[in-house]
């Protein structure tokens, strides 16, 4: 007689209470069945979570500083980036908890200077993620091939790549002629929207599915200007 599959045994225990009167049978079977673990993947996700939360907190404070220095459009850009980074961090936290782990709420220090210096720091950090941080994460994730982790890291990496043109603009604005050039960005009518699924950031109202996760454009949420 062929052996029952695990799924057949669970169905049998649930549908035949007279034969298997002890409901704990199915729970014990589930409990004792070997589960897949992803120890290396969890470490990567925790590193990614911390990286995105640090960026989120920096952008929140950078936006406040830009507003105080009368750069409302630069503040809006920072504010939008903070939303994108928080979505990435929340995605990682969800997966980590799904595998029975948790994240400690460690205090993260934030280094805030003048807006020109903050722009330079933002440019360096964004390009670092695009060129080094996430490519290194992908190499580590290849060892265990957890699909959900890889997909969400890809979402984050692609959204950072999507920011690349904006980051290049930021680098120009943080150069020697910051004062005069920064006034140019304040004349642009930005209308930022962020995809709540993957963190994709666009600077106009969406008219098609998300370019990164391919979900409906209804998942794009307009980012209000910081006050």
N, C-alpha and C positions, 0 to 999 in steps of 0.2 A: 504493500500500500504506500502510495506517495506521501511524503511528509506535507503537512499543512504549511502554507506560507504564514508569515507573521500577521498579515492583514486578514487572512481567513480565520485565524485563531481568534483575533479580536472580534470579528463579526460574529463568530460562533458563540463566544462568551456573552456577547451583548444580546443576541436574539434567542438564546435557549436558556432562560433563567432556571427552568426546572432541571436541566441537565447540569448546569453550572450555577448553583444557587449563590455562590460567593462572588459578589461584584468585584471584590479585590483582585480576582484572577486577572482581569484585563489590565488593571493598573500595575500589578506586579510584573506582568509580561512586558508592558511598555517600559517599566522602570529598569528591568534587567536587560533589555535589548541594548546592545552597544550603540552609542551615539557618536556621530562624527564630531570631532573637536578641531578647532583651528587656533592653536596657541600662538603661532607666529603671526597669523592674520590679526588676532586680537591685539597683539602688541603694536602692529602697524596702525590699526584703527585708533588705538589710544594716542599714538603719536600724532596722527592726522587730526584727531579731535582737539588736542591741545594746540596744535598749530593754527587751526581755524578759529578757535576761541580767542587766542592771543590776537590774531588779526582783527577779529570782530571787535574786541574791546579797544584796540588801538584806533580803529576807524570811528568808533563812537566818540572817542575823545578828540580825534583829529577834526571831526565835524564841528564839535563845540568850539574848538580853537579857531577854526576858519570863520565861523559865524562871528566870534568875538572880534576878529581882525577884518571884518567887513568883506568876506569872500563867500557870499551865499551860494554861488554855483559850485565852487570847490567843496563847500560844506555838503551840498546836495550829493556830489559825487562820492565823498567819503561815507556819507550816510547810507547811500545805496549799496556800496561795497560791504558795509557792515551787515546789511540784510543778507546778502549773498553768502558771506562767510558763516553766518549763524545757521543758515539752511544746511550747509555742508556739515557743520559741527553736529547739528541735531540728527542728521542722517547717520553719522558715525555712532552717536550715542544709542540710537535705536537698534542698530545691528549688534553693538557690544552687549546691550541688555538682552537682546534676543538669544544670545549664546550664554546667558547666565552670568555675565560679568557686570560690573558697574564702574562708574567714573567718580573719583573723588573730586569734591568741589574745592580744588586748591586755589588760593589767591594768586592771581596773575598780575604782575607788575606792568605798568604802562608808562612808556617814555614819551611824553608830549613836549614838543618845543614849538617854535614858530611855524606857521603854515608852510613856508618855503622848505624848512628842514623836514617837516612831516611828509611833504610830497616826495622828497628825495628818498626817505625811508620807505614809503609806500611803494615807490618804483622798484627799489632794490628787493624788497620782500616779495612782491608779485613775480618779478622775473626769476627770483630764486626758486619759487614754487614751480614755475613753468619749466625751467631748465634743469633743475636738480632734484628738488624734494619729491615731487610726484613720480618722476622716472625711477627714483630709488625705491619708492613705495611699491611700484609695479613689479620690480625685480623680486622683492621679498614676497609679494603676494603670489607669484608664480609657483612657489613651493607647495602651496596648499590648494590653490585654485578655488577659493570660495567665491562663487559667482556674484553674490550680492555685494560683497566687499569690493570686488574689482569694478563692478558697474558703478558704484557710488564714488569710488576714487576717480573713475573716468569722468563722471559728471563734474567733479570738482576741478580736475585738471583741465577739462575742456572749457569750463566757465572762466578759469584763469587765463587760458589762451584767448578766449573771447575778449578779455579785458586788455589784451596786449597792446592794441592800438591806442586805447585810452591811457595805458601806462606810458607809452612813448610820448604822448602829448604831455602827460604829467612831468616827465623828465625834462621836456623843453621848458615847461613853466617854472621849473625849479632851478633854472640856470642863472646866469649873471644878470639877465634883464627881467627878473621875476616880476618886479613891480609893474612894468609897462605891459608885459605879455599876459600877466594874470588878469589884467583888466579886459583882455580880449575874451577870455573864457566866460567872464561875467555877462557878456553880451549874447551868449548862446542860449537859446530857449530849450533847455533839456527837459525831457519828459521820461524819466526812468521807470522801467518795469522789470521785475525780477520773477523768474519762474519758481514757484514754491516747491517744486519737485526736485530740481537739480541745481538751482542757484544761478541759472543763466541770466545775464543782464543785458538789456537792450535800452537804447536811449530814445525810443519812440513807441507809440502804441502798437501792440502786436497785431499782425494781420494774417498769421499762419501758425501752424503748430511749432512748438519749441524746437529750435535747431539742434539742441543737445539731446534731450530725452525723448523728443518726438511726441510728447503729450499735447493735449489740446491747448490752444492758446488761452483758454479760460483759466489755466493755471498760472498765467502771468498776473502778478498783482502790481498795481501802480504804487510806487514809493512816494509818499508825501514828502514835501520839503521839510527839513528840520526847522523848528521854530526856536 
